[in-house]
Amino acid sequence: MDDNKNSPPNRSYHRPIWDDDGTFHYKVVAQPKDKNHISVCLKPPSKVIPVIFIPGVMGSNLKSGDKKVWQFSFSSLKKWPLAGPQKRKQLLDPKTTIVDDSGEILNDSVDGKKFPSRRARGWGSAFYMSYGEALDRLQYLLSDDDILMDNYFREIQLQTARQRFIGVRIGDEPQEQVLSEEEVAHGHKFLFPLHVFGYNWLQSNADSAALLGEYIRKVLSTYHGRLAVNKVILITHSMGGLVARYYSENMGGQDSILGIVHGVMPDLGSPAAYRRMKIGERGVTGMIIGDSAEKLMPVLAQSPGPLQLLPGMAYGPGWLKINSKETQLSLPVANPYEEIYLNKTAWWRLCEQDLLLDDTRAEWNKYEKTISNVVKKFIEKLNGKYHPLTWLFYGASKSNPSDGFLTWEERIPKSVKEAQRCRENAGNPFELSPLRAHELISSASPGDGTVPITSVRTSSSRIQGVLATDVDHEGAYAVDPVDRSRSVYSDLSDALVFTVRSVVKIVQQVPAP
């Protein structure tokens, strides 16, 4: 029942009541004619512009059959710390895994009947630890028009989040595009249901891009008759940006996309992909996905998606340095594929055949074909291509040291065990490995902890707005700011503010309903 205590005696305001099909009605009690009573039915925005969030690598839940393989749950994660290389290779196989949409969802029913449930919109496919709270807050910020309706029932008028952003500068470069009152008012004329496109991040991003096209068509059909325009807005995280761009620019998907907002996208690739392959992942994530080459290399060698994060030709030369008494190299000189990724003999090569398990010769041949026919083609075909309405933010902080380049530094092994590696194809099973006499050292360049600023291109004429900020790669869409004292709002990260502002900018091209 509506609370009309702040209304004039002869006037009442009534909220819309949403129905299952996305339409709405009102419940109004008839009044005697002699009272001259006026019932005002508050009209909400009704035209829909769907927004689709695309996670990054390791950001979508996976399963094999009925078995949870990758999900933020005890049953899924408990197996990983003790899993050996063979088990990891078996579980994380792009040919046997599919997306799992049964993951945890924050506030699943909070949107009511205005939109399909959050589970129906794919939220359960997103890795909860990385995105659970961020998705909830993003949907709230894109649905803040409810505050305008609530103002009819309160004495103190409150601003929506988007109204709070009017005229606010957050450090955009090279020239910041602040929001105007008119732009925000226009944005409030539409509804923005947030969907999630979960994908198998182990498979080629080109395959995921094709599936994205199917998903976009499915989402648009969901709102048939309610659409403001037959297009969606994409918001991406990390590798999800590559998926979005590939569909948009190489698969004819541009006409179904209104605009794209990218977060911490490794545009030119990142040396971190090489480091991950050679020595495993760091920190807590490493305990799960693999903290050594022995654990992680067999998985990555069979997984085109993570390999497509490697630096391409556009990254430039010299990002891998070999610094020893006998060798001084700066690679690649010209071609990273031939010099590093397909190199079969040098100890600093990307892939080590003896670690691939099973039939190592056959596994190497598969890997070689993947690099030549899948990885290289994807990276180089995507180079420099963006949707015409692109906004992006990236990490540019020294507090998040990143692998702008990597250096193998020679050192004396701390122990005989450290200096030895058993190689199946070696004449002497205890052959001294030069790898164990070298330490891989990061340049600690400014970035987000994974993607260095050297991996980010900001000069394309198609990129309409850019934000350099202090974000952690995995937590790029974190709700809270890294430094409250230096943020625009103490309760919102600059990245989230920029994302919402970019969405408002994108919708300016859609005529008012």
KANORTA-V664591 format. One record per helix or strand of 2 or more residues. SS is the DSSP state (H for helix, E for strand). FROM is the first residue (numbers start at 1). LEN is the number of residues. If there is no record, write none. Layout:
ss:SS from:FROM len:LEN
ss:SS from:FROM len:LEN
This chain:
ss:E from:11 len:4
ss:E from:17 len:2
ss:E from:24 len:2
ss:H from:33 len:3
ss:E from:38 len:4
ss:E from:47 len:2
ss:E from:51 len:4
ss:E from:62 len:3
ss:E from:67 len:4
ss:H from:74 len:4
ss:H from:85 len:7
ss:E from:98 len:2
ss:H from:123 len:3
ss:H from:128 len:15
ss:H from:146 len:8
ss:H from:161 len:4
ss:E from:172 len:2
ss:H from:181 len:7
ss:E from:190 len:2
ss:E from:194 len:4
ss:H from:205 len:18
ss:E from:232 len:6
ss:H from:240 len:11
ss:H from:254 len:3
ss:E from:257 len:7
ss:H from:272 len:8
ss:H from:283 len:7
ss:H from:293 len:9
ss:H from:304 len:4
ss:H from:313 len:3
ss:E from:320 len:4
ss:E from:328 len:4
ss:H from:336 len:6
ss:H from:353 len:3
ss:H from:360 len:23
ss:E from:390 len:6
ss:E from:397 len:6
ss:E from:406 len:5
ss:H from:416 len:4
ss:H from:434 len:4
ss:E from:438 len:5
ss:E from:445 len:3
ss:H from:453 len:3
ss:E from:463 len:7
ss:H from:484 len:3
ss:H from:494 len:16
